[in-house]
Amino acid sequence: MAMLKHFKAAPLSSGFFLVSILGILVTLFYWNTIWDQSWSFALLVLFICMFIASMISTAKAPIEAEIAVDHHAKKSSKTKKK
C-alpha cells in the first residue's frame, strides 16, 4: 500500500498510444496467417500493456509537468535578434 501512495505516472506521448492501438490491431489481424501463435500472443500482451500504460498516463499524469516542458521548448526555440 505504501508504494501506491508514492506512485507518479509519467506523461506519455500520443504516438505511444497510437502505436499500442495499431500494434493490437495488426497482431489480431495476423494471428493465424504469418506468425506462430506464441509470437502473436507475446506481441498482443506487449501491446495491451502499452495500451494500459497509456490509459493510466492519460488519467493520472500531472498536466503541469507536460505544460512546463512544452513551454520551455517553445521559449528556447525563439531567437533574439538585435
CYANA upper distance limits for C-alpha pairs under 8 A (distance plus 0.5 A):
  1 MET  CA      5 LYS  CA      7.29
  2 ALA  CA      6 HIS  CA      7.43
  3 MET  CA      7 PHE  CA      6.89
  8 LYS  CA     60 LYS  CA      8.21
  8 LYS  CA     61 ALA  CA      7.57
  9 ALA  CA     56 ILE  CA      7.69
  9 ALA  CA     57 SER  CA      6.20
  9 ALA  CA     60 LYS  CA      6.42
  9 ALA  CA     61 ALA  CA      5.28
  9 ALA  CA     62 PRO  CA      7.95
 10 ALA  CA     57 SER  CA      6.69
 10 ALA  CA     61 ALA  CA      6.05
 10 ALA  CA     62 PRO  CA      8.13
 11 PRO  CA     57 SER  CA      5.99
 11 PRO  CA     58 THR  CA      7.84
 11 PRO  CA     61 ALA  CA      5.71
 11 PRO  CA     62 PRO  CA      7.60
 11 PRO  CA     63 ILE  CA      8.27
 11 PRO  CA     66 GLU  CA      7.26
 12 LEU  CA     16 PHE  CA      7.14
 12 LEU  CA     17 PHE  CA      8.37
 12 LEU  CA     54 SER  CA      6.91
 12 LEU  CA     57 SER  CA      6.65
 12 LEU  CA     58 THR  CA      8.31
 13 SER  CA     17 PHE  CA      7.38
 14 SER  CA     18 LEU  CA      6.68
 15 GLY  CA     19 VAL  CA      6.58
 16 PHE  CA     20 SER  CA      6.79
 16 PHE  CA     50 MET  CA      8.12
 16 PHE  CA     54 SER  CA      7.69
 17 PHE  CA     21 ILE  CA      6.95
 17 PHE  CA     50 MET  CA      7.96
 17 PHE  CA     51 PHE  CA      6.78
 17 PHE  CA     54 SER  CA      6.22
 18 LEU  CA     22 LEU  CA      6.63
 19 VAL  CA     23 GLY  CA      6.28
 20 SER  CA     24 ILE  CA      6.71
 20 SER  CA     47 PHE  CA      5.50
 20 SER  CA     48 ILE  CA      7.46
 20 SER  CA     50 MET  CA      6.11
 20 SER  CA     51 PHE  CA      5.79
 21 ILE  CA     25 LEU  CA      6.81
 21 ILE  CA     47 PHE  CA      7.86
 21 ILE  CA     51 PHE  CA      7.32
 22 LEU  CA     26 VAL  CA      6.55
 23 GLY  CA     27 THR  CA      6.47
 23 GLY  CA     43 LEU  CA      8.43
 23 GLY  CA     44 LEU  CA      8.09
 23 GLY  CA     47 PHE  CA      6.36
 24 ILE  CA     28 LEU  CA      6.63
 24 ILE  CA     44 LEU  CA      6.41
 24 ILE  CA     47 PHE  CA      6.20
 24 ILE  CA     48 ILE  CA      7.37
 25 LEU  CA     29 PHE  CA      6.56
 26 VAL  CA     30 TYR  CA      6.68
 27 THR  CA     31 TRP  CA      6.32
 27 THR  CA     40 SER  CA      6.59
 27 THR  CA     43 LEU  CA      7.37
 27 THR  CA     44 LEU  CA      6.66
 28 LEU  CA     40 SER  CA      8.30
 28 LEU  CA     44 LEU  CA      8.08
 30 TYR  CA     34 ILE  CA      6.49
 30 TYR  CA     35 TRP  CA      7.53
 30 TYR  CA     40 SER  CA      8.35
 31 TRP  CA     35 TRP  CA      7.26
 31 TRP  CA     36 ASP  CA      8.38
 31 TRP  CA     37 GLN  CA      7.03
 31 TRP  CA     40 SER  CA      6.30
 32 ASN  CA     36 ASP  CA      7.65
 32 ASN  CA     37 GLN  CA      7.16
 35 TRP  CA     39 TRP  CA      6.83
 35 TRP  CA     40 SER  CA      6.79
 36 ASP  CA     40 SER  CA      6.90
 37 GLN  CA     41 PHE  CA      6.53
 38 SER  CA     42 ALA  CA      6.69
 39 TRP  CA     43 LEU  CA      6.63
 40 SER  CA     44 LEU  CA      6.51
 41 PHE  CA     45 VAL  CA      6.68
 42 ALA  CA     46 LEU  CA      6.77
 43 LEU  CA     47 PHE  CA      6.68
 44 LEU  CA     48 ILE  CA      6.55
 45 VAL  CA     49 CYS  CA      6.64
 46 LEU  CA     50 MET  CA      6.82
 47 PHE  CA     51 PHE  CA      6.63
 48 ILE  CA     52 ILE  CA      6.68
 49 CYS  CA     53 ALA  CA      6.63
 50 MET  CA     54 SER  CA      6.73
 51 PHE  CA     55 MET  CA      6.76
 52 ILE  CA     56 ILE  CA      6.74
 53 ALA  CA     57 SER  CA      6.60
 54 SER  CA     58 THR  CA      6.56
 55 MET  CA     59 ALA  CA      6.81
 56 ILE  CA     60 LYS  CA      6.27
 56 ILE  CA     61 ALA  CA      8.00
 57 SER  CA     61 ALA  CA      5.43
 62 PRO  CA     66 GLU  CA      7.68
 63 ILE  CA     67 ILE  CA      6.68
 64 GLU  CA     68 ALA  CA      6.55
 65 ALA  CA     69 VAL  CA      6.73
 66 GLU  CA     70 ASP  CA      6.65
 67 ILE  CA     71 HIS  CA      6.44
 68 ALA  CA     72 HIS  CA      6.59
 69 VAL  CA     73 ALA  CA      6.76
 70 ASP  CA     74 LYS  CA      6.79
 71 HIS  CA     75 LYS  CA      6.57
 72 HIS  CA     76 SER  CA      6.59
 73 ALA  CA     77 SER  CA      6.80
 74 LYS  CA     78 LYS  CA      7.48
